[in-house]
Amino acid sequence: MLHTLDSTESGCLLTGSLTSRCGYQTCQLTMDLDAVKVLLESQERTFRSALELVVEQWKERIRSVEGKMTDLTKSLEFSQAEILDLKNNEKVLQKLNKEKQVAVEELQSRVAELNHRLNYQEDYTRRNNLRISGLKEQPVGETWEQTAVNVSKILEDKLQLPSVNLERAHRVGPAAAAASSHPRAVVVRFRNFSDREAAIRNASKLKGTGIYINEDLCPASLEIKKKQFPLMKKAREDGKIAFFRHTRLIIRERIDQRSSSSVPAAGSPHVGAGFSGWVAHGDSTVRPPDGTERVSSETTGDRRVSGVSTGCQQRVLRDRKKT
């Protein structure tokens, strides 16, 4: 009985001890949970604060970017407006430029026409003039009267024109040195156009004397002819008839007139249209059917032409028809 009681008491004591221990552990666990809860809440507040700070920073950055985007949008709109204005201005300027270009082209055409007329008028004022090259010059102090006397001798002795009236004859260019072998050219002004044409018709008689007779043209006309000399030379080397009518180069196929049974009509490649007479192409010549003689020769380098001036012949033929 006693043993049984002791066992019962021991069980009760053991049960109380276990209960007490469990209560302690439960209390301890509760305290740990509270501490963890407090710690978690503290960490939550810290994380929330950090997150709010980061979010606020990003919001600030986004607001800054949005502001910049707004500025860029305004700037882009302004630039687009400026580009549109520039395009409109460009169209206006292009239109004005076209109008100015048309006006410039018209003015250039007008200037070219006026230059052409001026050159023609200058050539016309020289229609009574001839330019003689190769006429010997006195070493020092040759006066225009002496030059006129020398020209008159040439006209009388070489060209058989004793009654030609000269208005003036003078050298052109700077005075030549005494030992110069190239005397200056002489510009001769005839009182009558018919005397000038007679001198041209008889110019073939100067062949072999080293004296050459040419039309006295203005510098612009001379430059035009000069540019065409290589083409004329090439045409003559090819056996064609090539000559100048004023400043226009005429090139025609050669036809042997001596084998023709009839006289070509006016305007044919051989007579009329300001062309008649001998035309020299190297060693070959073509004689016109009327038997007259004109000589046109050409040398390279200091290029000189003596004899026929076909443009002048055309003008004199027209003048004769009018009279």
Secondary structure, DSSP 4 states (H G I P E B T S, - for coil): -HHHHHHHHHHHHHHHHHHHHHHHHHHHHHHHHHHHHHHHHHHHHHHHHHHHHHHHHHHHHHHHHHHHHHHHHHHHHHHHHHHHHHHHHHHHHHHHHHHHHHHHHHHHHHHHHHHHHHHHHHHHHTTTEEEEES----SS---HHHHHHHHHHIIIIIS--TT--EEEEEE-SSPPPTT-SSPPPEEEEESSHHHHHHHHHTGGGGTTTT-EEEE---HHHHHHHHHHHHHHHHHHHTT-EEEEETTEEEEE----GGG-SSPPPTTSSSSSTT--S---BTTB----TT-----EEE-SSS--EEE--HHHHHHHHHHHHH-
